[in-house]
Amino acid sequence: MIGVQLAWQLKQAGLAWKPGPGDRFAIPDRDLDDEVFVLSNMTIEVHTMPEGPVIGFNGTTEWALDDVELDETLWLPREDQLRELLGGTFQALRRQASAYAVVVELLGESRTFDGETAEEAYAAALLHLLAAAGVTPEESAPPSP
């Protein structure tokens, strides 16, 4: 999973989020910086019972945070989502000694982007593509880590 800082860079570079079930996101600057939320149609939890663990299907969880504006959230795209966003430019993902490399082709030129994780390498390539597309980053400070 990419971190909040890298997700913030993607958002500032113009990456738009159309939320869907299974998407992960953070809510920075609300004392929830270390929490990762997942969009779901239903809350499902594992409960420990005397007879053993059971999976409980719950309705809506009552919580102090009733809703949050989409622009106050930070999408944490999964590896498959990042790869899909690269579209036809994506050429390869390679495992290196202690890192990953993503190869993309843009305007006939092959470029390689490294990251400690596959997600970070995909995100680095996507940041490059957003910049090449001429998307103008928003002018604001990233959330505190």
N, C-alpha and C positions, 0 to 999 in steps of 0.2 A: 504494500500500500504506500502511496506517496504521502509525504508529510504535508503539514499545513503550509509551510513556506513555499514549497513547490506548487501546491494547489493554488495558493494566492498569486504566484507568478502567472500561472495559466489563466486565471480569472482576469488579471490585469492586462494580459495580452489579448483578451477578447474572446476567450473560450466561453461559449454559451452553454447553459445547462437546462435541459428539458427533463425535469425529475421523473423517475419511473421506479417501480418496485425493485428492490435490491440495490439501489444506489446508496452509496455511503456519503455522509457529509459531516462537517464540523460546524459549530456555532462559536466563532471566535469572539473574544472580548466580553464574555458573559460568565466568567469563571467556569467555563465548560471546555476550555481549550484542549484538555486531554481526553475528552469524550468523543467517540465516533458513533454517529447515529446511522441507522439503516432504514430507508423507506420501506414500509411493509403495509399490506392491506390488513394484517392481523398481528397481534402480539402473541408470540409463541415462546414459552419459557420451559426450561427443565426444572421440575420441582422434585425435591428429595422427600420421599414418603417412607414410612417404616418398612413397607414391602419392597422398596427400591425406587430408583428414579422413574418419573413419568413425565411425558411431554404434555404440558397444559396449553390448550388453545383458549386465550383470553380475548375479551373484547378490547375496547379502548382503555388504556391505562390512565387513571386520574393522575395528573401531575401539575405542578405549579406553572409550567410553561405550556400554555394552551396552544399558541401558534407563534410562528416566527416568519417574518417577511423573507422571501426567497433571496433578496439582495443582501440579507444579513447572514446568509449561510455560505459555506465554502464547500463546493463539490470535491470529493476525493475519488476521482475516476479509477475504476479497476483496470487491470492490465488489458483485458479484452476490449474495454471501451476506448482506451488510449490507442490501441492498435487499430481499431475501427476508424477512429478519427483521422489516422494517418492516410486512410484510403489507399488509393492506387500507388501512392508514393512509397509505401512500405515494401521493402525488398527482403529483409532478413533480420532475425534476432540471433545473436551469437553469444555463447557463454565463453567468457575469458577466464583467466586464472582466478581473479577475485572480483570480477565485475561482469557486466553485460554490455553488449554493443548492439545498437539498432542501426540498420542501414536503410536509408531512404534515397530515392532518386527524385530530384527536382530539376526540371528543365534540362534533362539529359546528363546532369551531374550527380554522381553518387557521393553521399555524405554519411559519415558515421558519427553516432552520438553515444557516449558512454554513461553508465550509471552503476551505482552499487547494487541496485535491483533492476529487474527487467522493467518495472513500472517507471523508475527514474530515467532509464534510458529512453523509453517511449516518450515520456514527458519532455525530455530535452529535445528530442526530434520534433515534437509537436510545437514547442516554443519557437523553434527555428522556422517551421512552416507558417505559423501565425505571423511572425515578423516578415517573412518573405511575401506573405499575402497583403502586407501593408496595413494590418490592423493596428490602430493607434492605441497604445496602452492608456488606461485611466491614470490620472495623477492623484494618487493617494498612498498613504503609508500602509505597509503590510501589518497584519495583526501581530501582537507580541507573542513570541513562542511560549 
